[in-house]
Amino acid sequence: MCELSLTDFKHIVTPELLAQLTQPEAPVNGLVPKTFGFRGIAFNGNLGDFASAHDAVEIVEYIVEHGVPVQINTNGSLRNSAWWSRLALPGVTVGFAIDGMSDTHKLYRQDTDWHRIIEHAQALIAAGGRAVWRFVPFDHNRHQEQECRKLAREMGFFGFENIYDGRDAGPVFTRDGEFTHYIGPTPPGSQPPSIQALIESHVTWYDAKTFRSHKDVPNLSMNCIHKHSKEIYIAADGSVYPCCFLGFYPHTMNHPGNRELAPMVQENNALQYPLEHCLEWFESIEQAWSRSSIAEGRPYQCVNTCGKPTAAATT
């Protein structure tokens, strides 16, 4: 499994770097981080859930010792209550992904146990920790949102968030690759897409020479998350990217949306090179935005995630 140990993390995120994060306007390696509205460190689980990392709690304790806020987003199903109570630390917020009640949560959150998640959240809250209920609205769970909000209040959750990240439709498979069900809206009187059509669309959805998108136009502006939020993404193998959208499959870059990006990535592993050095290749991404299309080398992930056609392009 790909993960950073406490030793690895300390090598990348030094006490000197953490000290800079506690200074409101001081630059950090040329950046002024403002992740999720705060200067701090967030664990989002792109390559596996936070709780699966061996040194997860120890890493958070190290960050907290230096007075830096921590945001953790997790499915909350791993470990036990005693482990989760250890995260009741100053400046630490844990967002639990709970998409409904016990009968609907499992339709999207495969291999997670709703009852265990509730138990773990309650343990954290009882220990004085700060928990947030993170709810992805689907057609199959919208009717339970108010019930979830009520339970969150009763349990003592600090907040309740609706999460809109484009994951509200698609096929669901077992670990063995067996199709089980489809989640997402379907027009009245119609059936979900056939499994063959879904597989074909996911396998052949992208080809740099033929791909078409309403966003992929010559006059395109980029509302870059990295530049707007002043953040960087460090993957679980130590490699550094401007954002998590550009860091899919970081070790191999084996993701169709990374086809234009892969040649730009240069010496970006912070376990091998200084963090400042790992940021140097970022400029090549912004330079590629000026290319006329994805087929000409404009990064697909940038277009798809942050691209916004200008008025001249849409009229």
C-alpha positions in Angstrom: 0.0 0.0 0.0 1.2 3.5 -0.8 1.5 5.7 2.2 3.7 8.2 4.0 5.2 7.2 7.3 5.7 9.7 10.2 9.4 9.9 9.2 8.5 10.5 5.6 6.0 13.2 6.6 8.5 15.0 8.8 11.1 14.9 6.0 8.6 16.8 3.7 6.7 18.9 6.2 9.4 20.2 8.4 9.0 22.1 11.6 10.2 25.2 9.8 7.4 24.8 7.2 4.8 24.2 9.9 6.0 27.4 11.7 5.4 29.4 8.6 1.8 28.0 8.3 1.0 29.6 11.7 1.9 33.1 10.4 -1.2 34.6 8.8 0.3 36.2 5.7 3.8 34.8 5.6 4.7 33.0 2.3 5.4 29.3 2.5 7.9 28.2 -0.2 6.5 30.9 -2.4 2.9 30.1 -1.6 0.4 31.4 0.9 -1.7 28.3 1.6 -5.4 28.7 2.3 -6.8 25.2 2.0 -10.5 24.9 2.6 -10.6 28.5 3.9 -7.8 28.1 6.4 -4.0 27.9 6.5 -3.4 24.3 7.4 -3.1 20.7 6.2 -5.9 18.6 4.8 -6.1 14.8 4.4 -8.5 13.8 1.7 -7.8 10.2 0.8 -7.1 10.3 -2.9 -5.1 7.1 -2.7 -6.9 5.5 0.2 -8.7 6.5 3.4 -6.8 8.5 6.0 -7.5 5.8 8.7 -5.7 3.1 6.6 -2.3 4.8 7.1 -0.2 3.2 9.8 1.0 6.5 11.3 -2.1 8.6 10.7 -2.7 9.7 14.3 1.0 10.2 14.9 1.3 12.5 11.9 -1.7 14.6 13.1 -0.2 14.8 16.6 3.0 16.1 15.0 1.1 18.8 13.1 -0.9 19.8 16.1 2.2 20.1 18.3 3.2 23.0 15.9 -0.2 24.7 16.2 -1.3 24.1 12.6 -5.0 23.3 11.9 -5.9 19.9 10.4 -8.9 18.9 8.2 -9.5 15.1 7.8 -12.1 13.7 5.3 -12.8 10.0 5.8 -15.3 7.3 5.4 -14.7 6.6 9.1 -15.3 2.8 8.9 -11.8 1.6 9.8 -10.2 1.2 13.2 -12.0 1.3 16.5 -13.6 3.9 18.8 -10.5 4.2 21.0 -8.4 5.1 17.9 -10.9 7.8 16.7 -11.0 9.4 20.2 -7.3 10.1 19.9 -8.1 12.6 17.2 -9.9 14.8 19.6 -7.1 17.4 19.4 -7.0 21.2 19.2 -7.5 22.5 15.7 -8.5 19.1 14.2 -11.8 18.7 12.3 -12.9 15.3 11.1 -15.4 15.1 8.2 -17.3 11.8 8.2 -18.7 10.8 4.8 -22.2 9.6 5.8 -24.6 9.4 2.8 -27.9 8.7 4.4 -29.1 6.3 7.1 -28.0 2.7 7.3 -30.3 1.5 4.5 -29.1 4.1 1.9 -25.6 4.9 2.9 -24.3 1.5 1.7 -25.6 2.0 -1.9 -22.7 4.3 -2.7 -20.2 3.8 0.2 -19.3 0.2 -0.7 -17.5 -1.9 2.0 -18.2 0.6 4.8 -20.3 0.0 7.9 -22.8 2.8 8.8 -23.1 1.6 12.4 -19.4 1.5 12.9 -19.0 5.0 11.4 -21.7 6.4 13.7 -19.9 4.7 16.7 -16.6 6.1 15.7 -18.0 9.6 15.2 -19.7 9.4 18.6 -16.4 8.3 20.2 -14.6 11.3 18.7 -17.3 13.7 19.8 -17.5 12.2 23.3 -13.7 12.8 23.7 -14.2 16.5 22.9 -13.4 16.2 19.2 -14.9 18.2 16.3 -16.8 16.2 13.8 -18.7 17.3 10.6 -21.3 15.1 8.8 -20.5 15.2 5.0 -23.6 14.2 3.0 -23.6 13.6 -0.8 -27.2 14.0 -2.0 -28.4 11.3 -4.4 -31.9 10.5 -5.6 -31.9 7.5 -3.3 -31.1 9.4 -0.1 -32.5 13.0 -0.5 -35.6 12.0 1.4 -33.4 11.2 4.5 -31.4 14.5 4.6 -33.5 16.1 7.4 -33.4 12.8 9.4 -29.6 12.8 9.0 -29.4 16.5 10.1 -31.5 15.7 13.1 -29.3 12.8 14.1 -26.2 14.9 13.6 -27.5 17.6 16.0 -28.5 15.0 18.6 -25.0 13.4 18.4 -23.2 16.7 18.8 -21.7 17.1 15.3 -20.1 20.5 14.8 -21.7 20.9 11.4 -23.5 19.3 8.4 -22.3 19.8 4.8 -23.9 18.9 1.5 -21.1 17.7 -0.9 -21.5 18.3 -4.6 -18.5 16.9 -6.4 -20.0 15.2 -9.5 -20.3 11.7 -7.9 -24.1 11.6 -7.9 -24.4 9.2 -10.9 -22.7 6.0 -12.1 -22.4 2.2 -12.0 -21.5 0.4 -8.8 -19.4 -2.8 -8.8 -18.3 -5.3 -6.2 -14.6 -5.9 -5.5 -14.8 -8.8 -7.9 -15.9 -6.5 -10.7 -19.5 -7.6 -10.6 -22.1 -4.9 -11.5 -24.6 -4.6 -8.7 -26.7 -1.4 -9.3 -26.7 2.0 -10.9 -27.0 5.2 -8.8 -28.1 8.5 -10.3 -31.1 10.2 -11.9 -33.0 8.6 -14.8 -35.8 10.3 -16.7 -39.3 9.2 -15.7 -40.4 6.0 -17.4 -36.8 5.2 -18.5 -34.3 2.6 -17.4 -30.7 3.2 -16.2 -28.1 2.8 -19.0 -27.1 -0.7 -19.9 -24.0 -2.1 -18.2 -22.3 -2.5 -21.6 -22.9 1.1 -22.5 -21.6 2.2 -19.1 -18.4 0.1 -19.4 -17.7 1.4 -22.9 -18.2 5.0 -21.9 -15.8 4.6 -18.9 -13.2 2.8 -21.0 -13.2 4.8 -24.2 -14.4 8.2 -22.8 -11.2 10.0 -23.6 -8.9 10.3 -26.7 -6.7 13.3 -27.1 -7.2 13.4 -30.9 -11.0 13.1 -30.9 -12.2 14.3 -27.5 -14.8 17.1 -27.6 -16.0 19.2 -24.8 -18.1 22.3 -24.6 -15.3 23.8 -22.5 -12.5 22.9 -24.9 -12.6 26.2 -26.9 -9.8 28.6 -28.0 -11.1 31.4 -25.7 -10.9 29.7 -22.3 -10.1 31.1 -18.9 -8.9 29.0 -16.0 -10.3 29.5 -12.6 -7.4 27.5 -11.2 -8.0 25.9 -7.8 -4.3 25.8 -7.0 -3.9 29.5 -7.7 -7.1 30.6 -6.1 -6.8 28.5 -2.9 -3.0 28.8 -2.8 -2.5 25.2 -2.1 -0.5 22.2 -3.2 -1.2 18.5 -3.2 1.2 15.9 -1.8 0.3 12.4 -2.8 0.8 9.4 -0.5 4.0 8.4 -2.4 5.5 11.9 -1.7 5.0 13.3 -5.2 3.8 16.9 -5.5 1.2 18.4 -7.7 -0.7 21.7 -7.9 -4.0 20.0 -6.9 -5.5 16.5 -6.4 -7.1 16.6 -9.8 -3.7 16.5 -11.4 -2.4 13.9 -9.0 -4.5 10.9 -10.1 -2.4 7.7 -10.1 0.8 9.7 -9.2 3.3 6.8 -9.4 2.5 5.8 -12.9 0.4 8.7 -14.2 -1.7 5.9 -15.7 -5.0 7.8 -16.0 -6.4 8.9 -19.4 -6.8 12.5 -18.2 -3.1 12.7 -17.5 -2.0 12.2 -21.0 -1.0 15.8 -21.7 0.3 16.3 -18.1 2.7 13.3 -17.9 5.5 14.8 -20.0 5.4 18.0 -17.9 6.1 16.2 -14.6 9.7 16.7 -13.6 11.5 15.6 -10.4 8.4 16.1 -8.2 8.9 13.6 -5.4 9.5 15.4 -2.1 11.1 12.4 -0.6 13.9 12.7 -3.2 14.1 16.5 -3.8 13.5 19.6 -1.7 9.9 20.7 -1.7 10.7 24.0 -3.4 12.3 22.1 -6.3 9.2 19.9 -6.6 7.1 23.0 -7.4 9.3 24.2 -10.3 7.5 22.3 -13.0 4.1 23.9 -12.2 4.9 26.8 -14.5 4.7 24.4 -17.6 1.1 23.7 -16.8 0.1 27.3 -16.9 2.0 27.8 -20.1 0.0 24.9 -21.7 -3.3 26.7 -21.0 -2.5 29.0 -23.9 -2.7 26.1 -26.4 -5.8 26.0 -28.5 -7.2 22.7 -27.5 -6.7 19.4 -25.6 -5.6 17.8 -28.9 -2.8 20.4 -29.1 -1.6 19.7 -25.5 -3.9 21.7 -23.2 -4.2 19.6 -20.1 -7.5 17.8 -20.0 -7.8 17.8 -16.2 -7.4 21.6 -16.2 -10.0 22.1 -18.9 -12.5 19.7 -17.3 -12.1 20.9 -13.7 -11.3 24.6 -13.9 -11.9 25.7 -17.5 -14.5 28.4 -18.1 -15.3 29.5 -21.7 -15.1 33.3 -22.0 -18.0 35.4 -23.3 -16.4 35.6 -26.7 -16.3 31.8 -26.9 -19.9 31.3 -25.9 -21.6 33.9 -28.1 
